[in-house]
Amino acid sequence: KDLQKGALVFFGPRGGRGKPISHVGIVTDVDAEKGSFNFIHASRRGVIVDKYPDASYYLKRYVSACRILGTE
């Protein structure tokens, strides 16, 4: 619910939680009202932007998200 632009999102094998991380994306937009977000990531098709949860491949693979804070 506190997801923000720039956060890292982590995906694993089907089933998500408790599995090893196999893919990482960076959040580019968040729609908190709809509970969705866009994320940029590398794929076999090159670097692309997908929308979660609309990108069904990633729907059951979502593990978690976090923000990396700078020291500036």
Secondary structure per residue as TSV (DSSP state, phi and psi in degrees):
chain	resnum	aa	ss	phi	psi
A	1	K	-	360.0	-21.5
A	2	D	-	-101.6	19.7
A	3	L	-	-62.3	137.4
A	4	Q	-	-133.0	159.1
A	5	K	T	-54.3	135.7
A	6	G	T	95.6	-11.2
A	7	A	-	-68.8	153.2
A	8	L	E	-91.8	137.8
A	9	V	E	-116.7	137.8
A	10	F	E	-116.0	137.7
A	11	F	E	-128.7	149.6
A	12	G	-	-129.4	-165.7
A	13	P	S	-63.2	169.1
A	14	R	T	-48.9	132.3
A	15	G	T	106.7	-18.4
A	16	G	-	65.3	-111.2
A	17	R	T	-49.9	141.5
A	18	G	T	84.9	-2.5
A	19	K	S	-108.0	160.7
A	20	P	-	-66.4	149.3
A	21	I	-	-73.5	131.4
A	22	S	-	-124.3	-5.5
A	23	H	E	-158.2	143.8
A	24	V	E	-133.9	141.5
A	25	G	E	-131.7	170.7
A	26	I	E	-119.5	127.5
A	27	V	E	-68.9	130.8
A	28	T	E	-109.3	-27.1
A	29	D	E	-151.0	148.6
A	30	V	E	-130.5	133.8
A	31	D	E	-116.6	90.3
A	32	A	T	-62.3	-34.4
A	33	E	T	-63.6	-39.3
A	34	K	T	-91.3	-10.8
A	35	G	T	70.7	32.0
A	36	S	E	-124.9	163.6
A	37	F	E	-154.4	153.0
A	38	N	E	-97.9	145.3
A	39	F	E	-142.6	144.7
A	40	I	E	-99.2	140.5
A	41	H	E	-162.2	164.3
A	42	A	E	-88.1	141.1
A	43	S	E	-141.9	179.3
A	44	R	T	-63.2	-20.0
A	45	R	T	-92.4	4.9
A	46	G	E	104.6	-163.7
A	47	V	E	-81.9	124.8
A	48	I	E	-136.7	166.9
A	49	V	E	-113.6	129.3
A	50	D	E	-121.2	161.1
A	51	K	E	-112.3	127.3
A	52	Y	E	-99.8	130.9
A	53	P	T	-95.7	9.7
A	54	D	T	-64.7	-29.1
A	55	A	S	-78.6	90.0
A	56	S	H	-57.2	-28.4
A	57	Y	H	-59.2	-37.8
A	58	Y	H	-90.5	-12.2
A	59	L	H	-55.1	-48.9
A	60	K	T	-91.5	6.7
A	61	R	T	-111.5	-3.8
A	62	Y	E	-63.4	131.7
A	63	V	E	-110.7	-56.6
A	64	S	E	-169.6	-178.4
A	65	A	E	-142.2	155.0
A	66	C	E	-155.2	159.8
A	67	R	-	-107.3	138.7
A	68	I	-	-98.3	119.2
A	69	L	-	-96.6	134.2
A	70	G	-	-77.2	170.9
A	71	T	-	-106.1	11.5
A	72	E	-	-73.7	360.0
